[in-house]
């Protein structure tokens, strides 16, 4: 069963959560919400201005943010070792979320290695299934499948897979929403915008002066990521209900952003592992999630 069919059968979903204008993102009752993203700082990039208002049950990072290859660490930290770099990233996100009014007690890391989340996607999806059963979220906010980073795409795959598995196991599946991140569908880096998806509405929330100042202060907490975060602004945050994806196919034509960066994994390898994940989870016959 794909997620579109699943949603049609979920008569218990409050209409104010499921349909535009998605006012819960900016006012009114905040739903029971999980934030499930790939790395420490992705929550600030995607929804730093409103994460405190949403009061998430937990903020979950799929990875510890520390790659094995020191070439992908900031030059000034390349010699500190992966363990110390992991701790630095944890310290930074804890400070940032404190600025955003989210306590450290709500932070949770599922333990995958940066750039390698797709290798652990079956296990990550099962952990999310257990989390859905325990916390009963109404909404999960995660990444779009856009080829910006292999871990972003793995997070999307794991969340979508867990939602279907939840339905099969008699657990109410949360609505999946996406926060805009980055991609290279136009042949160059694009930040803060989605790859358009037919029939899927978007909401662009312009930040007030107070919200923008808070988000900039959160971004400033990530000293180790200063160069990486330089292209990201603090003017607008964009969200949309998750489309139904076919993770067996590339997210867009041409070279993916992480292929441009020379990551150890390319799109072809990622999709091979995605197919293996779906098969291991019993979703091999699901063409779309």
GUTILO-467671 format. One record per residue (C-alpha): residue number from 1; chain; x, y, z. Coordinates in Angstrom, 3 decimals. Last residue first. Layout:
<pts>
  resi  chain        c1        c2        c3
   NUM      A         X         Y         Z
...
</pts>
This chain:
<pts>
  resi  chain        c1        c2        c3
   289      A     6.027     4.971    -0.832
   288      A     5.935     3.845    -4.464
   287      A     6.562     0.548    -6.198
   286      A     5.591    -1.453    -3.146
   285      A     6.397    -5.040    -4.074
   284      A     9.706    -4.982    -2.201
   283      A     8.091    -3.651     0.953
   282      A     8.843    -6.693     3.119
   281      A    11.378    -4.762     5.158
   280      A    14.301    -6.693     3.653
   279      A    12.985    -5.999     0.143
   278      A    12.540    -2.289     0.775
   277      A    16.064    -2.055     2.182
   276      A    17.580    -3.990    -0.739
   275      A    15.859    -1.611    -3.149
   274      A    17.270     1.347    -1.204
   273      A    20.731    -0.234    -1.296
   272      A    20.619    -0.398    -5.084
   271      A    19.274     3.163    -5.126
   270      A    22.252     4.417    -3.105
   269      A    24.727     2.583    -5.337
   268      A    23.267     4.220    -8.445
   267      A    23.124     7.613    -6.751
   266      A    26.785     7.676    -5.779
   265      A    28.519     6.714    -2.536
   264      A    32.020     7.695    -1.365
   263      A    31.062    11.389    -1.699
   262      A    32.694    13.324    -4.539
   261      A    30.924    16.621    -3.892
   260      A    29.252    16.634    -7.313
   259      A    27.869    13.182    -6.545
   258      A    26.398    14.682    -3.371
   257      A    24.498    17.228    -5.459
   256      A    23.040    14.652    -7.836
   255      A    24.135    14.705   -11.464
   254      A    21.456    14.723   -14.142
   253      A    17.750    14.002   -13.990
   252      A    15.892    14.204   -10.691
   251      A    15.092    12.090    -7.647
   250      A    16.675     9.042    -9.305
   249      A    14.389     5.989    -9.422
   248      A    14.090     3.061    -7.032
   247      A    12.971     5.402    -4.276
   246      A     9.626     5.841    -6.009
   245      A     8.162     8.644    -3.968
   244      A     4.602     9.546    -2.961
   243      A     4.831    13.232    -2.136
   242      A     5.435    14.453     1.419
   241      A     3.112    17.186     2.607
   240      A     4.856    20.532     2.139
   239      A     7.080    22.958     4.009
   238      A     9.109    26.079     3.281
   237      A    10.915    28.360     5.715
   236      A    11.644    31.929     4.623
   235      A    14.090    34.714     5.572
   234      A    16.920    33.073     7.479
   233      A    19.336    32.198     4.696
   232      A    21.471    29.176     3.864
   231      A    24.510    29.515     1.575
   230      A    26.945    29.960     4.526
   229      A    25.853    26.758     6.283
   228      A    28.659    24.574     4.920
   227      A    31.325    27.198     5.611
   226      A    30.193    27.788     9.188
   225      A    29.715    24.102     9.985
   224      A    32.190    23.843    12.866
   223      A    30.774    27.006    14.430
   222      A    27.255    25.609    14.495
   221      A    25.852    27.953    17.156
   220      A    25.669    30.720    14.553
   219      A    22.807    28.873    12.853
   218      A    20.781    29.132    16.060
   217      A    21.457    32.874    16.349
   216      A    20.445    33.294    12.715
   215      A    17.212    31.410    13.464
   214      A    16.466    33.596    16.456
   213      A    17.078    36.786    14.479
   212      A    14.841    35.538    11.664
   211      A    12.058    34.676    14.105
   210      A    12.208    38.104    15.752
   209      A    12.267    39.935    12.432
   208      A     9.320    37.841    11.287
   207      A    10.036    34.851     9.075
   206      A     8.203    34.381     5.808
   205      A     6.383    31.053     5.759
   204      A     6.280    29.367     2.360
   203      A     3.642    26.643     2.161
   202      A     3.781    24.058    -0.577
   201      A     1.015    22.115    -2.267
   200      A     1.721    18.748    -3.945
   199      A    -0.190    18.222    -7.199
   198      A     2.893    17.920    -9.376
   197      A     6.178    17.962    -7.393
   196      A     8.424    21.016    -7.534
   195      A    12.026    20.375    -6.406
   194      A    11.822    22.081    -3.057
   193      A    13.450    25.351    -2.051
   192      A    15.619    26.429     0.883
   191      A    18.929    25.968    -0.919
   190      A    19.686    25.384    -4.606
   189      A    23.167    24.138    -5.548
   188      A    23.749    23.958    -9.290
   187      A    22.543    21.929   -12.264
   186      A    18.906    22.866   -11.783
   185      A    18.168    19.681    -9.804
   184      A    21.089    20.412    -7.482
   183      A    19.445    19.970    -4.079
   182      A    18.918    21.690    -0.724
   181      A    16.671    21.625     2.375
   180      A    12.949    22.311     2.408
   179      A    11.061    20.841     5.358
   178      A     8.889    17.847     4.572
   177      A     5.644    16.592     6.057
   176      A     4.644    12.998     6.713
   175      A     1.255    12.365     8.287
   174      A     1.671     9.866    11.065
   173      A     0.664     6.227    10.657
   172      A    -1.761     4.904    13.258
   171      A    -0.323     1.614    14.457
   170      A    -2.079    -1.595    13.409
   169      A     1.074    -3.361    12.271
   168      A     0.445    -2.857     8.552
   167      A    -0.158     0.834     9.173
   166      A     3.091     1.111    11.120
   165      A     4.955    -0.708     8.345
   164      A     3.704     1.898     5.857
   163      A     4.840     4.755     8.087
   162      A     8.167     3.040     8.806
   161      A     8.919     2.817     5.086
   160      A     8.158     6.500     4.529
   159      A    10.352     7.495     7.478
   158      A    13.228     5.202     6.472
   157      A    13.207     6.327     2.833
   156      A    13.091    10.017     3.779
   155      A    15.959     9.549     6.232
   154      A    17.945     7.687     3.573
   153      A    17.415    10.589     1.154
   152      A    18.746    13.050     3.691
   151      A    21.641    10.686     4.404
   150      A    22.571    10.549     0.709
   149      A    22.755    14.363     0.591
   148      A    21.083    16.728    -1.860
   147      A    19.610    13.941    -3.961
   146      A    16.035    15.184    -3.682
   145      A    13.990    12.815    -1.519
   144      A    12.451    15.383     0.826
   143      A    13.643    15.504     4.423
   142      A    11.592    14.980     7.591
   141      A     8.703    16.328     9.646
   140      A     6.567    13.618    11.242
   139      A     2.967    14.429    12.140
   138      A     0.299    12.858    14.370
   137      A     2.892    11.196    16.568
   136      A     1.939     8.059    18.522
   135      A     4.948     8.087    20.923
   134      A     5.566     4.375    21.513
   133      A     4.224     2.896    18.258
   132      A     5.849     5.625    16.170
   131      A     9.140     5.063    18.017
   130      A     9.030     1.325    17.376
   129      A     8.420     1.995    13.679
   128      A    11.255     4.528    13.736
   127      A    13.648     1.914    15.096
   126      A    12.468    -0.480    12.367
   125      A    13.140     2.138     9.679
   124      A    16.626     2.775    11.067
   123      A    17.428    -0.954    11.054
   122      A    16.384    -1.295     7.414
   121      A    18.223     1.964     6.511
   120      A    21.591     0.973     7.969
   119      A    23.690     1.176     4.800
   118      A    21.495     4.099     3.679
   117      A    22.712     6.018     6.730
   116      A    26.359     5.896     5.573
   115      A    27.237     9.530     4.738
   114      A    27.490    10.374     8.479
   113      A    27.651     7.202    10.574
   112      A    24.346     5.876    11.908
   111      A    23.635     6.222    15.623
   110      A    19.896     6.752    15.997
   109      A    20.511    10.080    17.712
   108      A    17.935    11.552    20.128
   107      A    17.449    15.110    21.388
   106      A    14.335    15.804    23.490
   105      A    16.264    15.951    26.767
   104      A    18.399    18.731    25.275
   103      A    15.477    21.124    25.669
   102      A    13.839    22.852    22.673
   101      A    13.408    26.613    23.072
   100      A    15.083    27.572    19.769
    99      A    18.102    29.035    21.584
    98      A    18.299    25.745    23.520
    97      A    18.053    23.993    20.164
    96      A    21.173    25.765    18.958
    95      A    23.153    24.984    22.115
    94      A    22.289    21.263    21.921
    93      A    23.039    21.280    18.196
    92      A    26.526    22.642    18.823
    91      A    27.373    20.258    21.673
    90      A    26.289    17.263    19.591
    89      A    28.418    18.451    16.668
    88      A    31.424    18.845    18.914
    87      A    30.872    15.394    20.429
    86      A    30.786    13.765    16.994
    85      A    33.984    15.626    16.061
    84      A    35.623    14.251    19.204
    83      A    34.714    10.668    18.298
    82      A    35.647    11.093    14.641
    81      A    39.178    12.278    15.280
    80      A    40.535    15.726    16.081
    79      A    42.832    15.877    13.042
    78      A    40.344    17.114    10.425
    77      A    39.002    19.779    12.778
    76      A    40.595    22.888    11.194
    75      A    39.938    21.494     7.718
    74      A    36.227    21.079     8.373
    73      A    35.326    17.377     8.043
    72      A    34.718    15.709     4.689
    71      A    38.407    14.978     4.116
    70      A    38.356    13.329     7.553
    69      A    36.790    10.222     6.008
    68      A    34.724     8.378     8.616
    67      A    31.969    10.980     8.515
    66      A    30.695    12.689    11.694
    65      A    27.127    14.013    11.821
    64      A    25.997    11.491    14.448
    63      A    23.451    10.074    12.044
    62      A    19.681     9.549    11.889
    61      A    19.006    12.617    14.001
    60      A    15.769    12.622    15.975
    59      A    14.192    15.672    17.583
    58      A    11.658    14.278    20.051
    57      A     8.092    14.971    21.117
    56      A     8.358    18.181    19.136
    55      A     7.281    21.465    20.756
    54      A     5.830    22.899    17.510
    53      A     6.452    26.406    18.827
    52      A    10.071    25.507    19.553
    51      A    10.662    24.187    16.036
    50      A     9.248    27.344    14.499
    49      A    12.219    29.452    13.399
    48      A    14.634    26.528    13.228
    47      A    12.503    24.660    10.721
    46      A    14.660    23.399     7.859
    45      A    18.150    24.758     8.470
    44      A    17.820    24.466    12.244
    43      A    16.572    20.875    12.099
    42      A    19.327    19.997     9.620
    41      A    21.942    21.309    12.097
    40      A    22.747    17.910    13.727
    39      A    22.309    15.479    10.852
    38      A    19.768    13.297     9.037
    37      A    16.328    14.466    10.062
    36      A    13.319    13.139    11.962
    35      A    11.267    15.801    13.762
    34      A     8.410    14.126    15.628
    33      A     5.149    15.961    16.203
    32      A     2.044    15.672    18.320
    31      A     0.148    18.473    16.640
    30      A     0.550    22.180    17.470
    29      A    -2.847    23.783    18.009
    28      A    -3.213    27.220    16.480
    27      A    -0.517    29.178    14.715
    26      A     2.442    28.917    12.313
    25      A     2.824    25.295    11.255
    24      A    -0.658    24.432    12.524
    23      A    -2.024    26.728     9.786
    22      A    -1.480    24.015     7.185
    21      A    -3.239    26.120     4.489
    20      A    -3.829    23.548     3.155
    19      A    -4.945    20.033     4.127
    18      A    -3.907    17.184     6.393
    17      A    -3.383    18.834     9.750
    16      A    -6.490    21.033     9.792
    15      A    -8.468    18.072     8.467
    14      A    -7.835    16.035    11.636
    13      A    -6.666    12.554    10.563
    12      A    -9.025     9.910    11.976
    11      A   -10.390     8.841     8.593
    10      A    -7.048     7.384     7.612
     9      A    -8.043     5.349     4.561
     8      A    -7.208     8.050     2.039
     7      A    -3.859     8.507     3.807
     6      A    -2.902     4.880     3.244
     5      A    -3.790     5.095    -0.439
     4      A    -1.472     8.062    -0.852
     3      A     1.144     6.383     1.318
     2      A     1.493     3.362    -0.929
     1      A     0.000     0.000     0.000
</pts>
